[in-house]
Amino acid sequence: MHVLIIEDDTEAAAYLIKGLQEAGHACDHAADGDEGYKLASGQSYDVMIVDRMLPKRDGLSIIEQRRAEGDETPVLILSALGEVDDRVTGLRAGGDDYLTKPYAFSELLARIEVMARRRNPGEVETTYRVADLELDRLAHTVKRAGEQIILQPREFRLLEYLMKNAGQVVTRTMLLENVWDYHFDPQTNVIDVHISRLRSKIDKGFDPALLQTIRGSGYSLREPA
C-alpha cells in the first residue's frame, strides 16, 4: 500500500512510518494541514491517516474538501479526542474509521488493511504460495509438495504473516505486534520457540529450506536464489 500520513507530532509520525515500512508499505508524510492537503490533492494513495488537530489546517477540513472534490481514498482519523460526539463528527466529515490515541500499532495496521480491502475487494488474497509451500486462509490448511502439514493456531498465524510478507525481512517487533497482538519484552524467547517449531514442520524433510533467519534483523520466508 501507498499511505499518506498527515501528523504534526514528529515522534508519532516516525513511529507510524517505521511500523508501516516494516510491514512492507510505502509512506509519504506531511507535518501540517496545508502540506497534507497538497500531497492528498497531488497524488493517489491507497489509504490516508490523518491527525485531527494539525497546525495551519485541521484534519477534518482536509477530509471534507477532498470528499467534496471527489476523492474516495479511505481515511483513518487519529485523535486524542475520543468522546462519542468527537468520533461521530469525524465520521460525518468523511472519515472511514476513527482511532483514539494512544493506540496499538497492530490495531491501526489491521484497520487500514481492512479499509484498503474494502476499496479493492478483488485484491484480497485467500491463498499464499512460496515455492511448493501453500497456505489456504479460507480452508485453514497448509501443504508442502502436496503433503498436508498440521499446524497449531499460533503457528498458522505465524506462517500466514511470514507468507504474506514473503521475500521480505520480518522483524521480531512486527511478529510480536501482528501475530501475538501484545508488546512482549523484546528479549522473550517466545518467537524463537515458535519459529523453531514451525521450521521443523515446513522445512524438515523438504528441499530447499524456506524459513531463514536473518542475523540481527529477523526472519524471512523465501525460496533460495
Secondary structure, DSSP 8 states (H G I E B T S, - for coil): -EEEEE---HHHHHHHHHHHHHTT-EEEEESSHHHHHHHHHHS--SEEEEESS-SSS-HHHHHHHHHHTT----EEEEES--SHHHHHHHHHTT-SEEEESS--HHHHHHHHHHHHHHH-GGG---EEEETTEEEETTTTEEEETTEEE---HHHHHHHHHHHHTTTS-B-HHHHIIIII-S---TT-SHHHHHHHHHHHHHTTTSSS--EEEETTTEEEE----
